[in-house]
Amino acid sequence: MSRIIFLGTGGARILVFKQLLASGGMWMELGSPAGGGEARFHIDPGPGALVQATKRKLDPTHLDAIILSHRHLDHAGDVNTMIEAMTQGGTRRRGKLFAPADALDEDPVVLQYLRKYPEEIVTLKQGGAYETAGITFRTPLRLRHGVETYGFIFEAPEGPIGYIADTEYSPELANAFRVDYLIVNVLRREPTEELQHMSVPQAQELIAAIKPKAAILTHLGMTVWRAKPWEIAERMSQETGIKVIAARDGMRYELGVESEADPAQRGRRQ
């Protein structure tokens, strides 16, 4: 069974720097549609990613890939540490790193001496399709954010999983991310023109348009946290008719169990 483990659900920088919520990103364990075992990905390893992974008894030396949506530190602060861990300090040349070009070239967040450790470094592009460890994923759209940023669609046996990273709202997102499982970064309680981040009303509009089997809110900002994200998710569920969950630090979400009556069975905290 495929699963997503949330190693951090904090998004706003002050919230992250105070570690009111952890900021380790997401760990995915996806079954290969063709069989042959699981693939393990670490997405957006922000500050504390290694600590959060080992705290959850996840072994980074078993990672197949590290994937960056963009170079901002709340998404990439621990990328070098995780590359070291994935490759056992460079003693095993293994795994892949996927990142936008400006995270590698223009204002790099990946140290030069580490770049020979993974077996491959792949530059992400809009409309790109990629494969690693038997899993394919796509970057259907370049998102609207302050730096080069991408969302992802992963193909899993239970259905496609979409991750919409930091971005301002756009109607084209709904057409680009037609998925069964949707993960959305929601930083703001209400829309604002100053920040290119999704707000709660915009996320609800997006979820209603896409109609996934389930949607998960993460990368929460301070205004969302103060408004009690679990209550926000419950209201979204009632108003859209779609199961919406507010991720929690350490939560494990198992795909393919939407018929479970108890939401705790679908979003267990470790």
PyRosetta script that sets phi, psi and omega in degrees:
from pyrosetta import init, pose_from_sequence

init()
pose = pose_from_sequence("MSRIIFLGTGGARILVFKQLLASGGMWMELGSPAGGGEARFHIDPGPGALVQATKRKLDPTHLDAIILSHRHLDHAGDVNTMIEAMTQGGTRRRGKLFAPADALDEDPVVLQYLRKYPEEIVTLKQGGAYETAGITFRTPLRLRHGVETYGFIFEAPEGPIGYIADTEYSPELANAFRVDYLIVNVLRREPTEELQHMSVPQAQELIAAIKPKAAILTHLGMTVWRAKPWEIAERMSQETGIKVIAARDGMRYELGVESEADPAQRGRRQ")
pose.set_psi(1, 132.2)
pose.set_omega(1, 178.4)
pose.set_phi(2, -74.7)
pose.set_psi(2, 150.1)
pose.set_omega(2, -178.5)
pose.set_phi(3, -149.8)
pose.set_psi(3, 157.6)
pose.set_omega(3, 176.0)
pose.set_phi(4, -123.9)
pose.set_psi(4, 128.0)
pose.set_omega(4, 178.3)
pose.set_phi(5, -112.7)
pose.set_psi(5, 124.6)
pose.set_omega(5, -177.4)
pose.set_phi(6, -91.5)
pose.set_psi(6, 109.0)
pose.set_omega(6, -179.3)
pose.set_phi(7, -89.9)
pose.set_psi(7, 6.0)
pose.set_omega(7, 177.0)
pose.set_phi(8, 173.3)
pose.set_psi(8, 140.0)
pose.set_omega(8, -178.4)
pose.set_phi(9, -124.8)
pose.set_psi(9, 9.1)
pose.set_omega(9, 179.8)
pose.set_phi(10, -85.3)
pose.set_psi(10, 141.0)
pose.set_omega(10, -178.2)
pose.set_phi(11, -124.3)
pose.set_psi(11, -46.3)
pose.set_omega(11, -177.4)
pose.set_phi(12, -67.2)
pose.set_psi(12, 143.8)
pose.set_omega(12, -171.7)
pose.set_phi(13, -64.0)
pose.set_psi(13, -41.2)
pose.set_omega(13, 179.0)
pose.set_phi(14, -63.7)
pose.set_psi(14, -41.6)
pose.set_omega(14, 178.0)
pose.set_phi(15, -61.5)
pose.set_psi(15, -40.1)
pose.set_omega(15, 179.6)
pose.set_phi(16, -69.4)
pose.set_psi(16, -45.2)
pose.set_omega(16, -176.1)
pose.set_phi(17, -66.0)
pose.set_psi(17, -30.1)
pose.set_omega(17, 174.9)
pose.set_phi(18, -83.9)
pose.set_psi(18, -10.1)
pose.set_omega(18, -177.6)
pose.set_phi(19, 54.2)
pose.set_psi(19, 39.8)
pose.set_omega(19, 170.5)
pose.set_phi(20, -65.2)
pose.set_psi(20, -33.7)
pose.set_omega(20, 167.1)
pose.set_phi(21, -128.2)
pose.set_psi(21, 149.0)
pose.set_omega(21, 179.6)
pose.set_phi(22, -70.0)
pose.set_psi(22, 167.2)
pose.set_omega(22, -171.8)
pose.set_phi(23, -139.0)
pose.set_psi(23, 37.4)
pose.set_omega(23, -175.1)
pose.set_phi(24, -88.3)
pose.set_psi(24, 1.3)
pose.set_omega(24, 180.0)
pose.set_phi(25, 81.0)
pose.set_psi(25, -151.8)
pose.set_omega(25, -176.2)
pose.set_phi(26, -125.5)
pose.set_psi(26, 143.6)
pose.set_omega(26, 173.4)
pose.set_phi(27, -114.1)
pose.set_psi(27, 124.4)
pose.set_omega(27, 179.0)
pose.set_phi(28, -113.7)
pose.set_psi(28, 135.4)
pose.set_omega(28, 171.2)
pose.set_phi(29, -120.9)
pose.set_psi(29, 105.9)
pose.set_omega(29, -172.6)
pose.set_phi(30, -114.7)
pose.set_psi(30, 131.3)
pose.set_omega(30, 173.4)
pose.set_phi(31, -72.1)
pose.set_psi(31, 141.5)
pose.set_omega(31, 178.6)
pose.set_phi(32, -73.6)
pose.set_psi(32, 131.0)
pose.set_omega(32, 176.9)
pose.set_phi(33, -56.3)
pose.set_psi(33, -27.1)
pose.set_omega(33, 179.8)
pose.set_phi(34, -91.0)
pose.set_psi(34, 1.7)
pose.set_omega(34, -176.5)
pose.set_phi(35, 85.5)
pose.set_psi(35, 180.0)
pose.set_omega(35, 176.0)
pose.set_phi(36, 97.6)
pose.set_psi(36, 21.3)
pose.set_omega(36, 173.5)
pose.set_phi(37, 101.8)
pose.set_psi(37, -175.9)
pose.set_omega(37, -175.9)
pose.set_phi(38, -99.6)
pose.set_psi(38, 151.7)
pose.set_omega(38, 170.6)
pose.set_phi(39, -110.3)
pose.set_psi(39, 142.5)
pose.set_omega(39, -175.9)
pose.set_phi(40, -120.2)
pose.set_psi(40, 124.9)
pose.set_omega(40, -179.4)
pose.set_phi(41, -125.3)
pose.set_psi(41, 143.0)
pose.set_omega(41, 169.9)
pose.set_phi(42, -112.3)
pose.set_psi(42, 119.1)
pose.set_omega(42, -176.4)
pose.set_phi(43, -107.7)
pose.set_psi(43, 127.8)
pose.set_omega(43, 176.6)
pose.set_phi(44, 54.1)
pose.set_psi(44, 65.3)
pose.set_omega(44, 179.7)
pose.set_phi(45, -75.0)
pose.set_psi(45, 88.2)
pose.set_omega(45, 178.8)
pose.set_phi(46, -76.2)
pose.set_psi(46, -171.1)
pose.set_omega(46, -177.7)
pose.set_phi(47, -56.0)
pose.set_psi(47, 130.7)
pose.set_omega(47, 179.0)
pose.set_phi(48, 86.5)
pose.set_psi(48, 9.7)
pose.set_omega(48, -175.9)
pose.set_phi(49, -59.5)
pose.set_psi(49, -45.1)
pose.set_omega(49, -178.7)
pose.set_phi(50, -64.2)
pose.set_psi(50, -43.1)
pose.set_omega(50, 179.3)
pose.set_phi(51, -61.7)
pose.set_psi(51, -44.1)
pose.set_omega(51, -179.4)
pose.set_phi(52, -66.3)
pose.set_psi(52, -38.2)
pose.set_omega(52, 179.7)
pose.set_phi(53, -64.4)
pose.set_psi(53, -48.5)
pose.set_omega(53, -178.2)
pose.set_phi(54, -69.1)
pose.set_psi(54, -32.6)
pose.set_omega(54, 175.6)
pose.set_phi(55, -60.5)
pose.set_psi(55, -34.0)
pose.set_omega(55, 179.6)
pose.set_phi(56, -90.8)
pose.set_psi(56, 10.2)
pose.set_omega(56, 178.8)
pose.set_phi(57, 61.3)
pose.set_psi(57, 40.0)
pose.set_omega(57, 174.6)
pose.set_phi(58, -104.6)
pose.set_psi(58, 132.6)
pose.set_omega(58, -173.7)
pose.set_phi(59, -97.9)
pose.set_psi(59, 107.5)
pose.set_omega(59, -177.5)
pose.set_phi(60, -67.2)
pose.set_psi(60, -17.1)
pose.set_omega(60, 176.9)
pose.set_phi(61, -70.8)
pose.set_psi(61, -9.8)
pose.set_omega(61, 177.3)
pose.set_phi(62, -98.4)
pose.set_psi(62, 3.2)
pose.set_omega(62, 179.5)
pose.set_phi(63, -64.7)
pose.set_psi(63, 143.4)
pose.set_omega(63, 173.5)
pose.set_phi(64, -97.3)
pose.set_psi(64, -24.4)
pose.set_omega(64, -179.1)
pose.set_phi(65, -162.4)
pose.set_psi(65, 152.4)
pose.set_omega(65, 170.0)
pose.set_phi(66, -118.1)
pose.set_psi(66, 131.8)
pose.set_omega(66, -173.3)
pose.set_phi(67, -127.6)
pose.set_psi(67, 125.1)
pose.set_omega(67, 177.6)
pose.set_phi(68, -105.9)
pose.set_psi(68, 129.1)
pose.set_omega(68, 172.3)
pose.set_phi(69, -76.7)
pose.set_psi(69, -35.2)
pose.set_omega(69, 176.5)
pose.set_phi(70, -166.2)
pose.set_psi(70, 176.2)
pose.set_omega(70, -166.1)
pose.set_phi(71, -90.7)
pose.set_psi(71, -2.9)
pose.set_omega(71, -178.8)
pose.set_phi(72, -60.9)
pose.set_psi(72, 144.9)
pose.set_omega(72, -169.1)
pose.set_phi(73, -64.7)
pose.set_psi(73, -28.0)
pose.set_omega(73, 177.6)
pose.set_phi(74, -71.0)
pose.set_psi(74, -6.7)
pose.set_omega(74, 175.7)
pose.set_phi(75, -114.0)
pose.set_psi(75, -20.0)
pose.set_omega(75, -171.5)
pose.set_phi(76, -132.0)
pose.set_psi(76, 9.7)
pose.set_omega(76, -174.4)
pose.set_phi(77, -61.2)
pose.set_psi(77, -27.9)
pose.set_omega(77, -179.2)
pose.set_phi(78, -111.7)
pose.set_psi(78, 19.0)
pose.set_omega(78, -176.5)
pose.set_phi(79, -63.1)
pose.set_psi(79, -39.8)
pose.set_omega(79, -179.4)
pose.set_phi(80, -67.6)
pose.set_psi(80, -39.9)
pose.set_omega(80, 177.0)
pose.set_phi(81, -61.5)
pose.set_psi(81, -42.2)
pose.set_omega(81, -178.1)
pose.set_phi(82, -70.9)
pose.set_psi(82, -32.1)
pose.set_omega(82, 174.3)
pose.set_phi(83, -64.0)
pose.set_psi(83, -45.0)
pose.set_omega(83, 176.5)
pose.set_phi(84, -57.0)
pose.set_psi(84, -45.6)
pose.set_omega(84, -177.2)
pose.set_phi(85, -67.5)
pose.set_psi(85, -44.0)
pose.set_omega(85, -178.4)
pose.set_phi(86, -59.7)
pose.set_psi(86, -35.7)
pose.set_omega(86, -175.0)
pose.set_phi(87, -102.5)
pose.set_psi(87, 10.2)
pose.set_omega(87, -178.1)
pose.set_phi(88, 51.7)
pose.set_psi(88, 54.3)
pose.set_omega(88, 178.0)
pose.set_phi(89, 67.2)
pose.set_psi(89, 24.4)
pose.set_omega(89, -179.8)
pose.set_phi(90, 84.5)
pose.set_psi(90, 3.8)
pose.set_omega(90, 179.3)
pose.set_phi(91, -78.7)
pose.set_psi(91, -18.2)
pose.set_omega(91, 175.6)
pose.set_phi(92, -127.9)
pose.set_psi(92, 113.0)
pose.set_omega(92, 179.1)
pose.set_phi(93, -79.1)
pose.set_psi(93, 102.4)
pose.set_omega(93, -173.9)
pose.set_phi(94, -154.6)
pose.set_psi(94, 166.0)
pose.set_omega(94, 177.5)
pose.set_phi(95, 75.1)
pose.set_psi(95, 168.1)
pose.set_omega(95, 179.4)
pose.set_phi(96, -127.2)
pose.set_psi(96, 152.7)
pose.set_omega(96, 171.5)
pose.set_phi(97, -116.5)
pose.set_psi(97, 128.2)
pose.set_omega(97, 176.0)
pose.set_phi(98, -115.3)
pose.set_psi(98, 128.3)
pose.set_omega(98, -176.6)
pose.set_phi(99, -157.0)
pose.set_psi(99, 154.5)
pose.set_omega(99, 172.8)
pose.set_phi(100, -64.5)
pose.set_psi(100, 158.5)
pose.set_omega(100, -177.0)
pose.set_phi(101, -60.4)
pose.set_psi(101, -39.9)
pose.set_omega(101, -174.7)
pose.set_phi(102, -74.5)
pose.set_psi(102, -13.5)
pose.set_omega(102, 172.7)
pose.set_phi(103, -78.0)
pose.set_psi(103, -14.2)
pose.set_omega(103, -178.7)
pose.set_phi(104, -110.5)
pose.set_psi(104, -27.2)
pose.set_omega(104, -170.8)
pose.set_phi(105, -118.2)
pose.set_psi(105, -62.6)
pose.set_omega(105, -170.3)
pose.set_phi(106, -65.5)
pose.set_psi(106, -50.2)
pose.set_omega(106, 179.5)
pose.set_phi(107, -141.1)
pose.set_psi(107, 74.2)
pose.set_omega(107, -164.8)
pose.set_phi(108, -66.9)
pose.set_psi(108, 141.9)
pose.set_omega(108, 174.0)
pose.set_phi(109, -109.7)
pose.set_psi(109, -6.4)
pose.set_omega(109, 179.0)
pose.set_phi(110, -102.8)
pose.set_psi(110, 121.5)
pose.set_omega(110, -176.9)
pose.set_phi(111, -64.9)
pose.set_psi(111, 144.0)
pose.set_omega(111, -175.9)
pose.set_phi(112, -61.7)
pose.set_psi(112, -41.8)
pose.set_omega(112, -174.0)
pose.set_phi(113, -66.9)
pose.set_psi(113, -20.3)
pose.set_omega(113, -179.7)
pose.set_phi(114, -85.0)
pose.set_psi(114, -12.7)
pose.set_omega(114, -169.3)
pose.set_phi(115, -70.8)
pose.set_psi(115, -16.9)
pose.set_omega(115, 176.6)
pose.set_phi(116, -89.0)
pose.set_psi(116, -3.4)
pose.set_omega(116, -176.9)
pose.set_phi(117, -76.0)
pose.set_psi(117, -48.7)
pose.set_omega(117, 176.7)
pose.set_phi(118, -69.2)
pose.set_psi(118, 157.9)
pose.set_omega(118, 178.3)
pose.set_phi(119, -72.9)
pose.set_psi(119, -19.8)
pose.set_omega(119, 178.2)
pose.set_phi(120, -160.1)
pose.set_psi(120, 143.2)
pose.set_omega(120, 169.9)
pose.set_phi(121, -116.0)
pose.set_psi(121, 125.5)
pose.set_omega(121, -174.0)
pose.set_phi(122, -116.7)
pose.set_psi(122, 129.6)
pose.set_omega(122, 178.0)
pose.set_phi(123, -87.5)
pose.set_psi(123, 126.7)
pose.set_omega(123, -179.0)
pose.set_phi(124, -78.6)
pose.set_psi(124, 148.3)
pose.set_omega(124, 177.5)
pose.set_phi(125, -142.9)
pose.set_psi(125, 156.5)
pose.set_omega(125, 175.8)
pose.set_phi(126, -62.7)
pose.set_psi(126, 134.2)
pose.set_omega(126, -179.4)
pose.set_phi(127, 77.3)
pose.set_psi(127, 11.7)
pose.set_omega(127, -178.3)
pose.set_phi(128, -79.1)
pose.set_psi(128, 154.6)
pose.set_omega(128, 174.9)
pose.set_phi(129, -128.7)
pose.set_psi(129, 137.0)
pose.set_omega(129, -171.3)
pose.set_phi(130, -137.9)
pose.set_psi(130, 158.2)
pose.set_omega(130, 179.8)
pose.set_phi(131, -140.5)
pose.set_psi(131, 137.9)
pose.set_omega(131, 172.6)
pose.set_phi(132, -158.5)
pose.set_psi(132, 136.9)
pose.set_omega(132, 177.8)
pose.set_phi(133, 53.4)
pose.set_psi(133, 35.6)
pose.set_omega(133, 177.2)
pose.set_phi(134, 82.2)
pose.set_psi(134, 0.9)
pose.set_omega(134, -179.8)
pose.set_phi(135, -110.6)
pose.set_psi(135, 137.4)
pose.set_omega(135, 174.3)
pose.set_phi(136, -106.9)
pose.set_psi(136, 146.2)
pose.set_omega(136, 172.5)
pose.set_phi(137, -145.6)
pose.set_psi(137, 160.9)
pose.set_omega(137, -175.0)
pose.set_phi(138, -129.2)
pose.set_psi(138, 156.7)
pose.set_omega(138, 170.9)
pose.set_phi(139, -116.4)
pose.set_psi(139, 86.0)
pose.set_omega(139, -170.8)
pose.set_phi(140, -69.2)
pose.set_psi(140, -23.4)
pose.set_omega(140, -170.5)
pose.set_phi(141, -151.9)
pose.set_psi(141, 137.9)
pose.set_omega(141, 167.8)
pose.set_phi(142, -78.3)
pose.set_psi(142, 126.2)
pose.set_omega(142, -175.9)
pose.set_phi(143, -82.2)
pose.set_psi(143, 163.2)
pose.set_omega(143, -177.7)
pose.set_phi(144, -94.8)
pose.set_psi(144, 94.4)
pose.set_omega(144, -177.5)
pose.set_phi(145, -144.5)
pose.set_psi(145, 174.6)
pose.set_omega(145, -173.5)
pose.set_phi(146, -69.5)
pose.set_psi(146, -21.3)
pose.set_omega(146, 176.9)
pose.set_phi(147, -130.2)
pose.set_psi(147, 174.2)
pose.set_omega(147, -179.6)
pose.set_phi(148, -62.4)
pose.set_psi(148, 119.0)
pose.set_omega(148, -171.2)
pose.set_phi(149, -138.6)
pose.set_psi(149, 140.6)
pose.set_omega(149, 179.8)
pose.set_phi(150, -131.8)
pose.set_psi(150, 149.1)
pose.set_omega(150, 166.0)
pose.set_phi(151, -99.9)
pose.set_psi(151, 168.8)
pose.set_omega(151, -174.0)
pose.set_phi(152, -132.3)
pose.set_psi(152, 149.9)
pose.set_omega(152, 168.5)
pose.set_phi(153, -125.3)
pose.set_psi(153, 116.9)
pose.set_omega(153, 179.0)
pose.set_phi(154, -100.2)
pose.set_psi(154, 137.9)
pose.set_omega(154, 176.3)
pose.set_phi(155, -92.9)
pose.set_psi(155, 115.6)
pose.set_omega(155, 179.1)
pose.set_phi(156, -121.1)
pose.set_psi(156, 159.4)
pose.set_omega(156, 179.5)
pose.set_phi(157, -57.8)
pose.set_psi(157, -30.7)
pose.set_omega(157, -178.1)
pose.set_phi(158, -81.8)
pose.set_psi(158, -7.9)
pose.set_omega(158, -177.9)
pose.set_phi(159, 128.6)
pose.set_psi(159, 165.0)
pose.set_omega(159, -177.0)
pose.set_phi(160, -68.5)
pose.set_psi(160, 143.0)
pose.set_omega(160, 179.5)
pose.set_phi(161, -114.8)
pose.set_psi(161, 126.4)
pose.set_omega(161, 178.2)
pose.set_phi(162, -108.8)
pose.set_psi(162, 137.2)
pose.set_omega(162, 174.4)
pose.set_phi(163, -122.6)
pose.set_psi(163, 115.1)
pose.set_omega(163, 176.5)
pose.set_phi(164, -101.6)
pose.set_psi(164, 107.0)
pose.set_omega(164, -177.8)
pose.set_phi(165, -77.5)
pose.set_psi(165, -164.5)
pose.set_omega(165, -175.8)
pose.set_phi(166, -60.1)
pose.set_psi(166, 129.0)
pose.set_omega(166, 180.0)
pose.set_phi(167, -169.3)
pose.set_psi(167, 154.0)
pose.set_omega(167, 167.2)
pose.set_phi(168, -78.2)
pose.set_psi(168, 158.4)
pose.set_omega(168, -177.2)
pose.set_phi(169, -70.2)
pose.set_psi(169, 143.8)
pose.set_omega(169, 174.2)
pose.set_phi(170, -151.2)
pose.set_psi(170, 138.1)
pose.set_omega(170, 179.2)
pose.set_phi(171, -59.1)
pose.set_psi(171, -25.4)
pose.set_omega(171, -178.8)
pose.set_phi(172, -67.9)
pose.set_psi(172, -16.6)
pose.set_omega(172, 178.5)
pose.set_phi(173, -60.9)
pose.set_psi(173, -39.3)
pose.set_omega(173, -177.1)
pose.set_phi(174, -63.6)
pose.set_psi(174, -40.8)
pose.set_omega(174, 179.0)
pose.set_phi(175, -72.2)
pose.set_psi(175, -32.8)
pose.set_omega(175, -177.1)
pose.set_phi(176, -76.6)
pose.set_psi(176, -27.2)
pose.set_omega(176, -173.7)
pose.set_phi(177, -119.3)
pose.set_psi(177, 61.6)
pose.set_omega(177, 175.1)
pose.set_phi(178, -84.0)
pose.set_psi(178, 95.6)
pose.set_omega(178, -171.3)
pose.set_phi(179, -133.9)
pose.set_psi(179, 166.7)
pose.set_omega(179, 176.1)
pose.set_phi(180, -85.0)
pose.set_psi(180, -30.0)
pose.set_omega(180, -179.2)
pose.set_phi(181, -129.7)
pose.set_psi(181, 127.3)
pose.set_omega(181, -173.5)
pose.set_phi(182, -123.6)
pose.set_psi(182, 129.0)
pose.set_omega(182, 174.9)
pose.set_phi(183, -115.2)
pose.set_psi(183, 125.8)
pose.set_omega(183, -174.3)
pose.set_phi(184, -127.2)
pose.set_psi(184, 130.2)
pose.set_omega(184, 172.1)
pose.set_phi(185, -78.3)
pose.set_psi(185, 124.2)
pose.set_omega(185, -175.9)
pose.set_phi(186, -128.1)
pose.set_psi(186, 100.8)
pose.set_omega(186, -173.4)
pose.set_phi(187, -92.2)
pose.set_psi(187, -31.2)
pose.set_omega(187, -169.6)
pose.set_phi(188, -115.7)
pose.set_psi(188, 142.8)
pose.set_omega(188, 174.9)
pose.set_phi(189, -70.9)
pose.set_psi(189, -40.2)
pose.set_omega(189, 179.4)
pose.set_phi(190, -128.5)
pose.set_psi(190, 155.2)
pose.set_omega(190, -179.8)
pose.set_phi(191, -62.2)
pose.set_psi(191, 147.3)
pose.set_omega(191, 175.1)
pose.set_phi(192, -145.1)
pose.set_psi(192, 142.6)
pose.set_omega(192, -179.5)
pose.set_phi(193, -82.4)
pose.set_psi(193, -16.5)
pose.set_omega(193, -175.6)
pose.set_phi(194, -74.7)
pose.set_psi(194, -30.2)
pose.set_omega(194, -174.7)
pose.set_phi(195, -117.9)
pose.set_psi(195, 136.1)
pose.set_omega(195, 177.9)
pose.set_phi(196, -88.8)
pose.set_psi(196, 70.9)
pose.set_omega(196, -179.4)
pose.set_phi(197, -138.6)
pose.set_psi(197, 154.2)
pose.set_omega(197, 179.3)
pose.set_phi(198, -76.2)
pose.set_psi(198, 143.6)
pose.set_omega(198, 174.6)
pose.set_phi(199, -106.2)
pose.set_psi(199, 169.3)
pose.set_omega(199, -179.4)
pose.set_phi(200, -59.6)
pose.set_psi(200, -51.1)
pose.set_omega(200, 179.0)
pose.set_phi(201, -60.1)
pose.set_psi(201, -36.5)
pose.set_omega(201, 179.2)
pose.set_phi(202, -69.1)
pose.set_psi(202, -39.7)
pose.set_omega(202, 177.0)
pose.set_phi(203, -62.8)
pose.set_psi(203, -40.3)
pose.set_omega(203, 178.5)
pose.set_phi(204, -63.8)
pose.set_psi(204, -42.3)
pose.set_omega(204, 177.6)
pose.set_phi(205, -61.1)
pose.set_psi(205, -41.6)
pose.set_omega(205, 179.7)
pose.set_phi(206, -65.3)
pose.set_psi(206, -45.9)
pose.set_omega(206, 179.7)
pose.set_phi(207, -61.6)
pose.set_psi(207, -42.3)
pose.set_omega(207, 179.4)
pose.set_phi(208, -63.6)
pose.set_psi(208, -33.9)
pose.set_omega(208, -179.9)
pose.set_phi(209, -75.8)
pose.set_psi(209, -39.2)
pose.set_omega(209, -177.2)
pose.set_phi(210, -77.8)
pose.set_psi(210, -37.1)
pose.set_omega(210, -179.6)
pose.set_phi(211, 58.6)
pose.set_psi(211, 55.9)
pose.set_omega(211, 176.6)
pose.set_phi(212, -73.9)
pose.set_psi(212, 168.2)
pose.set_omega(212, 172.9)
pose.set_phi(213, -64.5)
pose.set_psi(213, -35.8)
pose.set_omega(213, 179.1)
pose.set_phi(214, -154.7)
pose.set_psi(214, 149.8)
pose.set_omega(214, 177.6)
pose.set_phi(215, -129.7)
pose.set_psi(215, 143.7)
pose.set_omega(215, -178.6)
pose.set_phi(216, -126.1)
pose.set_psi(216, 129.3)
pose.set_omega(216, 176.9)
pose.set_phi(217, -94.9)
pose.set_psi(217, 132.7)
pose.set_omega(217, 178.6)
pose.set_phi(218, -149.3)
pose.set_psi(218, -176.1)
pose.set_omega(218, -178.2)
pose.set_phi(219, 53.7)
pose.set_psi(219, 55.6)
pose.set_omega(219, -170.8)
pose.set_phi(220, -82.9)
pose.set_psi(220, 141.5)
pose.set_omega(220, 175.5)
pose.set_phi(221, -91.7)
pose.set_psi(221, 174.8)
pose.set_omega(221, -175.7)
pose.set_phi(222, -61.9)
pose.set_psi(222, -41.1)
pose.set_omega(222, -178.7)
pose.set_phi(223, -66.8)
pose.set_psi(223, -33.9)
pose.set_omega(223, 176.4)
pose.set_phi(224, -70.1)
pose.set_psi(224, -43.1)
pose.set_omega(224, -179.3)
pose.set_phi(225, -61.7)
pose.set_psi(225, -43.0)
pose.set_omega(225, 179.8)
pose.set_phi(226, -66.5)
pose.set_psi(226, -26.5)
pose.set_omega(226, 179.7)
pose.set_phi(227, -84.9)
pose.set_psi(227, 6.5)
pose.set_omega(227, 178.2)
pose.set_phi(228, 65.5)
pose.set_psi(228, 85.9)
pose.set_omega(228, -174.0)
pose.set_phi(229, -58.3)
pose.set_psi(229, -29.8)
pose.set_omega(229, 178.3)
pose.set_phi(230, -65.7)
pose.set_psi(230, -32.6)
pose.set_omega(230, 176.6)
pose.set_phi(231, -75.2)
pose.set_psi(231, -36.8)
pose.set_omega(231, 175.0)
pose.set_phi(232, -59.8)
pose.set_psi(232, -45.3)
pose.set_omega(232, -179.2)
pose.set_phi(233, -63.4)
pose.set_psi(233, -39.8)
pose.set_omega(233, 179.8)
pose.set_phi(234, -65.1)
pose.set_psi(234, -41.5)
pose.set_omega(234, 177.1)
pose.set_phi(235, -64.0)
pose.set_psi(235, -41.5)
pose.set_omega(235, 177.5)
pose.set_phi(236, -60.1)
pose.set_psi(236, -42.0)
pose.set_omega(236, 179.3)
pose.set_phi(237, -59.7)
pose.set_psi(237, -45.1)
pose.set_omega(237, -178.4)
pose.set_phi(238, -67.0)
pose.set_psi(238, -38.3)
pose.set_omega(238, -174.8)
pose.set_phi(239, -83.0)
pose.set_psi(239, -25.3)
pose.set_omega(239, -179.0)
pose.set_phi(240, -102.8)
pose.set_psi(240, -19.7)
pose.set_omega(240, -173.9)
pose.set_phi(241, 75.3)
pose.set_psi(241, 12.2)
pose.set_omega(241, 179.9)
pose.set_phi(242, -115.2)
pose.set_psi(242, 139.2)
pose.set_omega(242, 179.1)
pose.set_phi(243, -69.9)
pose.set_psi(243, 117.3)
pose.set_omega(243, 179.0)
pose.set_phi(244, -117.7)
pose.set_psi(244, 133.4)
pose.set_omega(244, -177.5)
pose.set_phi(245, -123.8)
pose.set_psi(245, 136.9)
pose.set_omega(245, 169.8)
pose.set_phi(246, -90.1)
pose.set_psi(246, 117.1)
pose.set_omega(246, -178.6)
pose.set_phi(247, -62.9)
pose.set_psi(247, 150.7)
pose.set_omega(247, 175.6)
pose.set_phi(248, -124.1)
pose.set_psi(248, 151.5)
pose.set_omega(248, 177.3)
pose.set_phi(249, -56.1)
pose.set_psi(249, 126.1)
pose.set_omega(249, 179.1)
pose.set_phi(250, 87.5)
pose.set_psi(250, -2.2)
pose.set_omega(250, -178.5)
pose.set_phi(251, -66.6)
pose.set_psi(251, 136.9)
pose.set_omega(251, 173.0)
pose.set_phi(252, -109.9)
pose.set_psi(252, 119.6)
pose.set_omega(252, 178.6)
pose.set_phi(253, -107.8)
pose.set_psi(253, 121.2)
pose.set_omega(253, 179.6)
pose.set_phi(254, -99.5)
pose.set_psi(254, 127.7)
pose.set_omega(254, -177.9)
pose.set_phi(255, -77.4)
pose.set_psi(255, 150.4)
pose.set_omega(255, 172.1)
pose.set_phi(256, 88.5)
pose.set_psi(256, 14.1)
pose.set_omega(256, -179.7)
pose.set_phi(257, -123.3)
pose.set_psi(257, 38.9)
pose.set_omega(257, -176.9)
pose.set_phi(258, -66.7)
pose.set_psi(258, -17.5)
pose.set_omega(258, -179.8)
pose.set_phi(259, -79.6)
pose.set_psi(259, -8.3)
pose.set_omega(259, 179.6)
pose.set_phi(260, -61.6)
pose.set_psi(260, 131.0)
pose.set_omega(260, -179.0)
pose.set_phi(261, -73.8)
pose.set_psi(261, -32.9)
pose.set_omega(261, -176.2)
pose.set_phi(262, -91.8)
pose.set_psi(262, 113.1)
pose.set_omega(262, -179.3)
pose.set_phi(263, -57.4)
pose.set_psi(263, -26.3)
pose.set_omega(263, 179.9)
pose.set_phi(264, -64.2)
pose.set_psi(264, -24.5)
pose.set_omega(264, 177.7)
pose.set_phi(265, -74.6)
pose.set_psi(265, -16.9)
pose.set_omega(265, -176.0)
pose.set_phi(266, -103.8)
pose.set_psi(266, -11.9)
pose.set_omega(266, -179.4)
pose.set_phi(267, -144.8)
pose.set_psi(267, 63.0)
pose.set_omega(267, -173.5)
pose.set_phi(268, -75.1)
pose.set_psi(268, 144.4)
pose.set_omega(268, 175.7)
pose.set_phi(269, -97.5)
pose.set_psi(269, 134.6)
pose.set_omega(269, 179.8)
pose.set_phi(270, -89.4)
pose.dump_pdb("model.pdb")
